[in-house]
Amino acid sequence: MALDLFAGIPVTDYNAALPWYEQLFGRQPSFLPNAVEAVWEVAEHRFIYIVQDPVRAGNALVLSFVDDLETRVAEITRRGIGPRKRETYEGGVTKVSYQDADGNEISFGGGPG
């Protein structure tokens, strides 16, 4: 059975948020379902999307674990976005968090080795 996962991030102003997310992900959206929603496929059958929803904006928490955390962080930094917070937990797992203009937290994590 195929399984698709969509994680939504509500934003106040879609047109203002879209360029920031293109910088964060390093590319344009994978598809645009409508005039106020953009979707990025971040892994096979795994999607993160933004949607204009001012009432809910600023409350999203999204975490993606990646194999290449340091490379990913360096690439995002080169594109002009710095992390808001970096945490290392017992056992060496690291979480690097970014925050959009609404206060939504988008994080990438990775383990040791």
N, CA, C and O atoms as a MOPAC input file, in Angstrom:
PM7 MOZYME 1SCF
protein

 N      0.83700 1    -1.17100 1     0.00000 1
 C      0.00000 1     0.00000 1     0.00000 1
 C      0.88800 1     1.24300 1     0.00000 1
 O      1.77100 1     1.38100 1     0.84700 1
 N      0.65500 1     2.12600 1    -0.93400 1
 C      1.40200 1     3.38100 1    -1.01100 1
 C      0.91700 1     4.33300 1     0.06300 1
 O     -0.26600 1     4.35500 1     0.40300 1
 N      1.83500 1     5.11400 1     0.59000 1
 C      1.49800 1     6.07800 1     1.63100 1
 C      2.17600 1     7.39300 1     1.29900 1
 O      3.39500 1     7.44000 1     1.13400 1
 N      1.40400 1     8.45500 1     1.20000 1
 C      1.93600 1     9.80100 1     1.00400 1
 C      1.73200 1    10.58000 1     2.29100 1
 O      0.69300 1    10.45900 1     2.94000 1
 N      2.72000 1    11.37600 1     2.65900 1
 C      2.63100 1    12.20300 1     3.85600 1
 C      2.76900 1    13.65900 1     3.44400 1
 O      3.70900 1    14.02900 1     2.73900 1
 N      1.82200 1    14.48600 1     3.88900 1
 C      1.85200 1    15.92400 1     3.64200 1
 C      1.89100 1    16.63800 1     4.98800 1
 O      1.01700 1    16.42700 1     5.82800 1
 N      2.90600 1    17.48900 1     5.19900 1
 C      3.01000 1    18.30600 1     6.40600 1
 C      2.74800 1    19.75000 1     6.00100 1
 O      3.45200 1    20.30000 1     5.15400 1
 N      1.73500 1    20.36200 1     6.60600 1
 C      1.32500 1    21.70200 1     6.22600 1
 C      1.85300 1    22.78500 1     7.14200 1
 O      1.93800 1    22.61100 1     8.35800 1
 N      2.20600 1    23.91000 1     6.53500 1
 C      2.69400 1    25.07600 1     7.26900 1
 C      1.80800 1    26.26200 1     6.87900 1
 O      1.90400 1    26.76000 1     5.75700 1
 N      0.94800 1    26.71900 1     7.79400 1
 C      0.10500 1    27.87200 1     7.48900 1
 C      0.90200 1    29.17200 1     7.57400 1
 O      1.68300 1    29.37500 1     8.50300 1
 N      0.69500 1    30.03500 1     6.60400 1
 C      1.38200 1    31.32700 1     6.55900 1
 C      0.35200 1    32.45000 1     6.43200 1
 O     -0.75400 1    32.24600 1     5.93300 1
 N      0.73700 1    33.62500 1     6.88700 1
 C     -0.15900 1    34.78300 1     6.81600 1
 C     -0.33000 1    35.25800 1     5.38100 1
 O     -1.45000 1    35.50900 1     4.93500 1
 N      0.78500 1    35.38200 1     4.65400 1
 C      0.77900 1    35.94300 1     3.30200 1
 C      1.55900 1    35.00400 1     2.37600 1
 O      2.78900 1    34.97100 1     2.41200 1
 N      0.85400 1    34.26300 1     1.56700 1
 C      1.46600 1    33.28400 1     0.67300 1
 C      2.53800 1    33.91300 1    -0.22400 1
 O      3.64000 1    33.37700 1    -0.34800 1
 N      2.21100 1    35.05200 1    -0.84800 1
 C      3.14900 1    35.68200 1    -1.79200 1
 C      4.43000 1    36.15400 1    -1.10500 1
 O      5.49700 1    36.14400 1    -1.71900 1
 N      4.33900 1    36.56200 1     0.14100 1
 C      5.53200 1    36.97600 1     0.88300 1
 C      6.32800 1    35.76400 1     1.36300 1
 O      7.55800 1    35.81300 1     1.40100 1
 N      5.64900 1    34.68300 1     1.72800 1
 C      6.31700 1    33.49500 1     2.27300 1
 C      6.99000 1    32.64300 1     1.20300 1
 O      8.02300 1    32.03000 1     1.47100 1
 N      6.43400 1    32.59100 1     0.01700 1
 C      6.93900 1    31.70400 1    -1.03000 1
 C      8.42700 1    31.87300 1    -1.31800 1
 O      9.12700 1    30.86200 1    -1.37100 1
 N      8.96000 1    33.08600 1    -1.50700 1
 C     10.40400 1    33.21900 1    -1.78300 1
 C     11.28300 1    32.69200 1    -0.64900 1
 O     12.34000 1    32.12000 1    -0.91400 1
 N     10.87100 1    32.87100 1     0.60100 1
 C     11.65700 1    32.37600 1     1.73900 1
 C     11.72600 1    30.85600 1     1.69900 1
 O     12.79500 1    30.28000 1     1.90300 1
 N     10.62200 1    30.21200 1     1.44300 1
 C     10.61200 1    28.74500 1     1.39100 1
 C     11.38200 1    28.22200 1     0.17100 1
 O     12.00800 1    27.16500 1     0.24700 1
 N     11.34200 1    28.94200 1    -0.93700 1
 C     12.16600 1    28.55200 1    -2.08800 1
 C     13.64200 1    28.63000 1    -1.72200 1
 O     14.42800 1    27.77600 1    -2.13300 1
 N     14.02600 1    29.64400 1    -0.95600 1
 C     15.41400 1    29.74500 1    -0.47800 1
 C     15.73700 1    28.60800 1     0.48400 1
 O     16.79500 1    27.98700 1     0.37600 1
 N     14.84300 1    28.33200 1     1.41700 1
 C     15.07300 1    27.27900 1     2.40200 1
 C     15.27000 1    25.93100 1     1.71100 1
 O     16.22200 1    25.21200 1     2.01500 1
 N     14.38200 1    25.58900 1     0.78900 1
 C     14.44900 1    24.28600 1     0.11700 1
 C     15.39000 1    24.27800 1    -1.08900 1
 O     15.71500 1    23.21500 1    -1.61800 1
 N     15.82600 1    25.45900 1    -1.52200 1
 C     16.78200 1    25.53500 1    -2.61700 1
 C     16.19800 1    25.28800 1    -3.99300 1
 O     16.92700 1    24.98400 1    -4.93700 1
 N     14.89600 1    25.41700 1    -4.11000 1
 C     14.25700 1    25.20300 1    -5.41200 1
 C     12.80600 1    25.67000 1    -5.37700 1
 O     12.24200 1    25.94600 1    -4.31900 1
 N     12.23600 1    25.74700 1    -6.54500 1
 C     10.82500 1    26.09500 1    -6.65400 1
 C      9.97600 1    24.91100 1    -6.18500 1
 O     10.47000 1    23.78800 1    -6.09200 1
 N      8.71100 1    25.16200 1    -5.89300 1
 C      7.83700 1    24.07700 1    -5.44900 1
 C      7.73900 1    22.96400 1    -6.49300 1
 O      7.91300 1    23.19200 1    -7.69000 1
 N      7.45900 1    21.76800 1    -6.01000 1
 C      7.23700 1    20.62000 1    -6.89400 1
 C      5.93500 1    20.78500 1    -7.66700 1
 O      5.84000 1    20.40400 1    -8.83300 1
 N      4.93500 1    21.35700 1    -7.00400 1
 C      3.69700 1    21.69100 1    -7.69500 1
 C      2.91100 1    22.73000 1    -6.89800 1
 O      3.12300 1    22.92400 1    -5.70100 1
 N      2.00000 1    23.38700 1    -7.60600 1
 C      1.17500 1    24.45900 1    -7.04100 1
 C     -0.29100 1    24.05300 1    -7.19600 1
 O     -0.84600 1    24.20700 1    -8.28400 1
 N     -0.93300 1    23.54000 1    -6.15000 1
 C     -2.31300 1    23.07400 1    -6.26100 1
 C     -3.32700 1    24.18000 1    -6.53300 1
 O     -4.35500 1    23.94800 1    -7.16800 1
 N     -3.03000 1    25.37900 1    -6.04900 1
 C     -3.93400 1    26.51200 1    -6.24000 1
 C     -3.14700 1    27.79900 1    -6.02000 1
 O     -1.92500 1    27.76600 1    -5.87400 1
 N     -3.84600 1    28.93000 1    -5.99700 1
 C     -3.17600 1    30.23200 1    -5.93400 1
 C     -2.58600 1    30.58400 1    -4.56800 1
 O     -1.86100 1    31.57300 1    -4.45600 1
 N     -2.87900 1    29.79400 1    -3.51900 1
 C     -2.37300 1    30.12700 1    -2.17900 1
 C     -1.72300 1    28.92500 1    -1.49700 1
 O     -1.70300 1    28.83300 1    -0.27000 1
 N     -1.18700 1    28.00100 1    -2.31000 1
 C     -0.57900 1    26.79800 1    -1.75400 1
 C      0.57700 1    26.34200 1    -2.65300 1
 O      0.45800 1    26.32600 1    -3.87800 1
 N      1.69900 1    25.97200 1    -2.01900 1
 C      2.86800 1    25.47100 1    -2.74100 1
 C      3.37200 1    24.22500 1    -2.02000 1
 O      3.39300 1    24.16900 1    -0.79100 1
 N      3.78100 1    23.21700 1    -2.81100 1
 C      4.15900 1    21.92300 1    -2.26100 1
 C      5.55100 1    21.52400 1    -2.74500 1
 O      5.85400 1    21.61300 1    -3.93500 1
 N      6.40000 1    21.08200 1    -1.80200 1
 C      7.72900 1    20.55900 1    -2.12200 1
 C      7.77600 1    19.08400 1    -1.75400 1
 O      7.42000 1    18.71300 1    -0.63600 1
 N      8.21100 1    18.24300 1    -2.67800 1
 C      8.44700 1    16.84200 1    -2.34100 1
 C      9.85500 1    16.76400 1    -1.76900 1
 O     10.82900 1    16.99600 1    -2.48500 1
 N      9.96900 1    16.44000 1    -0.48700 1
 C     11.25900 1    16.43100 1     0.19700 1
 C     11.88600 1    15.04400 1     0.22200 1
 O     13.08100 1    14.91200 1     0.48400 1
 N     11.10700 1    14.02500 1    -0.04300 1
 C     11.54700 1    12.63700 1    -0.21100 1
 C     10.40400 1    11.93000 1    -0.92200 1
 O      9.30000 1    12.46700 1    -1.01400 1
 N     10.65600 1    10.75100 1    -1.41500 1
 C      9.62100 1    10.04800 1    -2.15600 1
 C      8.35700 1     9.89600 1    -1.30300 1
 O      8.38500 1     9.31700 1    -0.21700 1
 N      7.27000 1    10.42200 1    -1.81600 1
 C      5.96100 1    10.37200 1    -1.15600 1
 C      5.90500 1    11.15600 1     0.15600 1
 O      5.03000 1    10.90700 1     0.98600 1
 N      6.83000 1    12.10400 1     0.35200 1
 C      6.86700 1    12.92200 1     1.56200 1
 C      6.90900 1    14.38700 1     1.12600 1
 O      7.82700 1    14.81000 1     0.42400 1
 N      5.91400 1    15.14500 1     1.54700 1
 C      5.74100 1    16.50900 1     1.06300 1
 C      5.60600 1    17.49600 1     2.22400 1
 O      5.03500 1    17.17700 1     3.26700 1
 N      6.14300 1    18.70100 1     2.01800 1
 C      5.92000 1    19.82400 1     2.91800 1
 C      5.26400 1    20.91400 1     2.07500 1
 O      5.70600 1    21.21700 1     0.96700 1
 N      4.20300 1    21.49300 1     2.62600 1
 C      3.52700 1    22.54100 1     1.86500 1
 C      3.24800 1    23.75400 1     2.73100 1
 O      3.09000 1    23.65700 1     3.94800 1
 N      3.19300 1    24.90300 1     2.06600 1
 C      2.72900 1    26.12500 1     2.71700 1
 C      1.35500 1    26.43900 1     2.15100 1
 O      1.05400 1    26.15700 1     0.99100 1
 N      0.53500 1    27.03000 1     3.00200 1
 C     -0.80600 1    27.42500 1     2.57500 1
 C     -1.17900 1    28.71300 1     3.30300 1
 O     -0.92600 1    28.85700 1     4.49900 1
 N     -1.77500 1    29.63600 1     2.57900 1
 C     -2.20800 1    30.88400 1     3.20300 1
 C     -3.37300 1    30.58000 1     4.13600 1
 O     -4.43700 1    30.14500 1     3.69700 1
 N     -3.16000 1    30.81100 1     5.41700 1
 C     -4.16500 1    30.55800 1     6.44900 1
 C     -3.79200 1    31.42900 1     7.65500 1
 O     -3.22900 1    30.93000 1     8.62800 1
 N     -4.10500 1    32.72800 1     7.59300 1
 C     -3.67600 1    33.66800 1     8.63000 1
 C     -4.08800 1    33.28700 1    10.05000 1
 O     -3.36000 1    33.58700 1    10.99600 1
 N     -5.21200 1    32.64600 1    10.21600 1
 C     -5.68600 1    32.28300 1    11.55400 1
 C     -4.74800 1    31.26800 1    12.20900 1
 O     -4.51500 1    31.33100 1    13.41600 1
 N     -4.21700 1    30.34700 1    11.43200 1
 C     -3.34100 1    29.29100 1    11.95900 1
 C     -1.85500 1    29.61300 1    11.84500 1
 O     -1.03200 1    28.89900 1    12.41700 1
 N     -1.49500 1    30.65300 1    11.13200 1
 C     -0.08600 1    30.95600 1    10.84700 1
 C      0.73400 1    31.11500 1    12.11900 1
 O      0.27200 1    31.67000 1    13.11600 1
 N      1.96700 1    30.61200 1    12.05600 1
 C      2.91800 1    30.78600 1    13.14200 1
 C      2.97500 1    29.65700 1    14.14100 1
 O      3.75200 1    29.72600 1    15.09300 1
 N      2.18400 1    28.62300 1    13.96000 1
 C      2.11000 1    27.54600 1    14.93800 1
 C      2.66000 1    26.20500 1    14.45700 1
 O      2.57600 1    25.21600 1    15.18500 1
 N      3.21500 1    26.14900 1    13.25900 1
 C      3.69600 1    24.87400 1    12.71800 1
 C      5.04500 1    24.48000 1    13.31500 1
 O      5.89400 1    25.32600 1    13.59700 1
 N      5.21400 1    23.17900 1    13.49700 1
 C      6.48200 1    22.56800 1    13.89900 1
 C      6.72100 1    21.41000 1    12.94600 1
 O      5.97500 1    20.43000 1    12.96000 1
 N      7.75800 1    21.51200 1    12.11600 1
 C      8.07100 1    20.46800 1    11.14500 1
 C      9.52600 1    20.07700 1    11.32200 1
 O     10.40500 1    20.93800 1    11.36600 1
 N      9.78300 1    18.77200 1    11.42300 1
 C     11.14800 1    18.26000 1    11.58700 1
 C     11.36900 1    17.15400 1    10.56900 1
 O     10.59300 1    16.20100 1    10.49400 1
 N     12.43400 1    17.28600 1     9.78500 1
 C     12.83200 1    16.25700 1     8.82100 1
 C     14.23000 1    15.77900 1     9.17300 1
 O     15.15100 1    16.58500 1     9.29800 1
 N     14.39300 1    14.47000 1     9.33300 1
 C     15.72900 1    13.92500 1     9.54000 1
 C     16.36400 1    13.68200 1     8.18600 1
 O     15.72400 1    13.15400 1     7.27600 1
 N     17.63700 1    14.07400 1     8.05300 1
 C     18.36800 1    13.94100 1     6.79500 1
 C     19.70400 1    13.25700 1     7.05500 1
 O     20.23700 1    13.31900 1     8.16300 1
 N     20.23700 1    12.60800 1     6.03000 1
 C     21.53000 1    11.93200 1     6.14700 1
 C     22.69200 1    12.91400 1     6.14200 1
 O     23.75600 1    12.63000 1     6.69100 1
 N     22.48700 1    14.05100 1     5.53000 1
 C     23.56300 1    15.01000 1     5.26300 1
 C     23.31200 1    16.34100 1     5.96900 1
 O     23.31000 1    17.38800 1     5.32100 1
 N     23.10300 1    16.31900 1     7.27300 1
 C     22.69200 1    17.52300 1     8.00500 1
 C     23.64400 1    18.69300 1     7.80100 1
 O     23.19900 1    19.79200 1     7.47100 1
 N     24.93500 1    18.48400 1     7.98700 1
 C     25.88100 1    19.60200 1     7.88000 1
 C     25.92200 1    20.17900 1     6.46700 1
 O     26.03500 1    21.39300 1     6.29500 1
 N     25.83200 1    19.33200 1     5.47600 1
 C     25.78000 1    19.80900 1     4.08700 1
 C     24.51900 1    20.61800 1     3.85500 1
 O     24.56400 1    21.67700 1     3.23000 1
 N     23.39700 1    20.12700 1     4.35300 1
 C     22.11500 1    20.81900 1     4.20300 1
 C     22.16000 1    22.19000 1     4.86000 1
 O     21.71700 1    23.17200 1     4.26500 1
 N     22.68500 1    22.27500 1     6.07400 1
 C     22.77800 1    23.55100 1     6.80100 1
 C     23.68600 1    24.52400 1     6.04800 1
 O     23.36100 1    25.70500 1     5.92700 1
 N     24.81300 1    24.04100 1     5.54600 1
 C     25.74200 1    24.89700 1     4.79600 1
 C     25.08600 1    25.43800 1     3.52600 1
 O     25.26800 1    26.60600 1     3.18400 1
 N     24.32600 1    24.59500 1     2.82700 1
 C     23.65000 1    25.03400 1     1.60500 1
 C     22.60200 1    26.09700 1     1.90900 1
 O     22.50000 1    27.09100 1     1.19100 1
 N     21.82600 1    25.89600 1     2.96400 1
 C     20.80600 1    26.88200 1     3.34300 1
 C     21.47000 1    28.20100 1     3.73600 1
 O     20.97800 1    29.27300 1     3.38300 1
 N     22.57000 1    28.12900 1     4.45500 1
 C     23.30700 1    29.33400 1     4.84600 1
 C     23.81000 1    30.07300 1     3.61000 1
 O     23.71900 1    31.29900 1     3.54400 1
 N     24.33900 1    29.34200 1     2.63300 1
 C     24.80700 1    29.97200 1     1.38400 1
 C     23.67100 1    30.66500 1     0.63600 1
 O     23.89700 1    31.62700 1    -0.09800 1
 N     22.46100 1    30.17500 1     0.82300 1
 C     21.30400 1    30.79400 1     0.16600 1
 C     20.75200 1    31.97200 1     0.96000 1
 O     19.76600 1    32.58800 1     0.55600 1
 N     21.39500 1    32.29100 1     2.10500 1
 C     21.04100 1    33.49900 1     2.83200 1
 C     20.12900 1    33.33100 1     4.03300 1
 O     19.62700 1    34.32300 1     4.56000 1
 N     19.90300 1    32.10900 1     4.47800 1
 C     19.06100 1    31.88500 1     5.65400 1
 C     19.90500 1    31.22000 1     6.73500 1
 O     20.46700 1    30.14400 1     6.53000 1
 N     19.98400 1    31.86900 1     7.87500 1
 C     20.72700 1    31.30100 1     8.99700 1
 C     19.80300 1    30.58500 1     9.95800 1
 O     18.63200 1    30.94600 1    10.08000 1
 N     20.31500 1    29.57400 1    10.64200 1
 C     19.47800 1    28.87000 1    11.61300 1
 C     19.14000 1    29.76000 1    12.80500 1
 O     19.92600 1    30.62500 1    13.19000 1
 N     17.97700 1    29.53900 1    13.37600 1
 C     17.55400 1    30.24000 1    14.58300 1
 C     18.13300 1    29.57200 1    15.81300 1
 O     18.48300 1    30.23700 1    16.78800 1
 N     18.23400 1    28.23400 1    15.75900 1
 C     18.70600 1    27.49800 1    16.92600 1
 C     19.34100 1    26.18500 1    16.47000 1
 O     18.92300 1    25.57200 1    15.48800 1
 N     20.36200 1    25.77900 1    17.21900 1
 C     21.02500 1    24.49500 1    16.98000 1
 C     21.12300 1    23.78400 1    18.32200 1
 O     21.63600 1    24.34500 1    19.29000 1
 N     20.63400 1    22.55400 1    18.38100 1
 C     20.65400 1    21.78300 1    19.61600 1
 C     21.28200 1    20.41800 1    19.35200 1
 O     21.02400 1    19.79800 1    18.32100 1
 N     22.10700 1    19.95500 1    20.28600 1
 C     22.65700 1    18.61100 1    20.20800 1
 C     22.21300 1    17.86700 1    21.45900 1
 O     22.40100 1    18.33000 1    22.58300 1
 N     21.63000 1    16.72200 1    21.23600 1
 C     21.05700 1    15.93300 1    22.32200 1
 C     21.98200 1    14.78900 1    22.70500 1
 O     22.93700 1    14.47300 1    21.99500 1
 N     21.68200 1    14.18400 1    23.82300 1
 C     22.43200 1    13.02100 1    24.28400 1
 C     22.45400 1    11.97900 1    23.16500 1
 O     21.43400 1    11.71800 1    22.52700 1
 N     23.59600 1    11.40500 1    22.94400 1
 C     23.73600 1    10.43300 1    21.86200 1
 C     24.18700 1    11.05000 1    20.55400 1
 O     24.43200 1    10.33700 1    19.58100 1
 N     24.30000 1    12.38500 1    20.51900 1
 C     24.83900 1    13.03900 1    19.34500 1
 C     23.84700 1    13.45500 1    18.28300 1
 O     24.25900 1    13.94300 1    17.23100 1
 N     22.55400 1    13.28200 1    18.51500 1
 C     21.56000 1    13.73600 1    17.54500 1
 C     21.51600 1    15.25900 1    17.57800 1
 O     21.46800 1    15.86500 1    18.64800 1
 N     21.53400 1    15.87000 1    16.39800 1
 C     21.52300 1    17.32900 1    16.27600 1
 C     20.25600 1    17.77500 1    15.56600 1
 O     19.79300 1    17.13000 1    14.62600 1
 N     19.70500 1    18.88500 1    16.02900 1
 C     18.52300 1    19.50600 1    15.42000 1
 C     18.86000 1    20.96300 1    15.12500 1
 O     19.28700 1    21.70000 1    16.01400 1
 N     18.66700 1    21.37500 1    13.87700 1
 C     18.91400 1    22.74800 1    13.45400 1
 C     17.57800 1    23.33500 1    13.01600 1
 O     16.92000 1    22.79900 1    12.12400 1
 N     17.17800 1    24.44400 1    13.65100 1
 C     15.84900 1    25.01700 1    13.43100 1
 C     15.92400 1    26.36100 1    12.71200 1
 O     16.82100 1    27.17200 1    12.94400 1
 N     14.95300 1    26.56100 1    11.83600 1
 C     14.77900 1    27.81100 1    11.09500 1
 C     13.39300 1    28.33200 1    11.41500 1
 O     12.48900 1    27.56500 1    11.74500 1
 N     13.23300 1    29.65000 1    11.31500 1
 C     11.94000 1    30.24600 1    11.62600 1
 C     11.53700 1    31.20000 1    10.51600 1
 O     12.30100 1    32.08900 1    10.13900 1
 N     10.33000 1    31.01000 1     9.99500 1
 C      9.85400 1    31.91800 1     8.96000 1
 C      9.31300 1    33.20000 1     9.58000 1
 O      9.31400 1    33.34100 1    10.80200 1
 N      8.85400 1    34.12800 1     8.76200 1
 C      8.39000 1    35.43300 1     9.24100 1
 C      7.17700 1    35.33700 1    10.16100 1
 O      6.94400 1    36.23400 1    10.97200 1
 N      6.40400 1    34.26300 1    10.04300 1
 C      5.22900 1    34.07500 1    10.89700 1
 C      5.55800 1    33.41800 1    12.22700 1
 O      4.73300 1    33.42200 1    13.14100 1
 N      6.76500 1    32.84800 1    12.34700 1
 C      7.14200 1    32.14300 1    13.56400 1
 C      7.05900 1    30.63300 1    13.45600 1
 O      7.32000 1    29.93500 1    14.43600 1
 N      6.70100 1    30.10900 1    12.28800 1
 C      6.69600 1    28.65900 1    12.08400 1
 C      8.11500 1    28.13200 1    12.20300 1
 O      9.05900 1    28.77300 1    11.74000 1
 N      8.27100 1    26.96600 1    12.82200 1
 C      9.59200 1    26.35900 1    12.99800 1
 C      9.75500 1    25.17900 1    12.05000 1
 O      8.98500 1    24.21800 1    12.08600 1
 N     10.77600 1    25.27300 1    11.20000 1
 C     11.11400 1    24.19800 1    10.27000 1
 C     12.51800 1    23.73600 1    10.65800 1
 O     13.46100 1    24.52800 1    10.65600 1
 N     12.65200 1    22.45000 1    10.99200 1
 C     13.90700 1    21.93500 1    11.50000 1
 C     14.39800 1    20.75600 1    10.68300 1
 O     13.62800 1    20.02600 1    10.05800 1
 N     15.71800 1    20.60000 1    10.71500 1
 C     16.37400 1    19.43000 1    10.11500 1
 C     17.18500 1    18.77600 1    11.20800 1
 O     17.82800 1    19.45200 1    12.01100 1
 N     17.15200 1    17.46400 1    11.23500 1
 C     17.89400 1    16.73300 1    12.24700 1
 C     18.76800 1    15.66000 1    11.61700 1
 O     18.55100 1    15.23300 1    10.48300 1
 N     19.75700 1    15.24100 1    12.38500 1
 C     20.63800 1    14.18500 1    11.92000 1
 C     21.35900 1    13.54900 1    13.09200 1
 O     21.57600 1    14.17400 1    14.13100 1
 N     21.71900 1    12.31200 1    12.90200 1
 C     22.41500 1    11.57600 1    13.95600 1
 C     23.91400 1    11.57000 1    13.75600 1
 O     24.41800 1    12.03300 1    12.73300 1
 N     24.61500 1    11.04800 1    14.72900 1
 C     26.07700 1    10.96500 1    14.62900 1
 C     26.48900 1     9.96500 1    13.55500 1
 O     25.79100 1     8.99000 1    13.27800 1
 N     27.64600 1    10.24200 1    12.96100 1
 C     28.25500 1     9.31700 1    12.00700 1
 C     27.48400 1     9.20100 1    10.78100 1
 O     27.86800 1     8.45800 1     9.87800 1

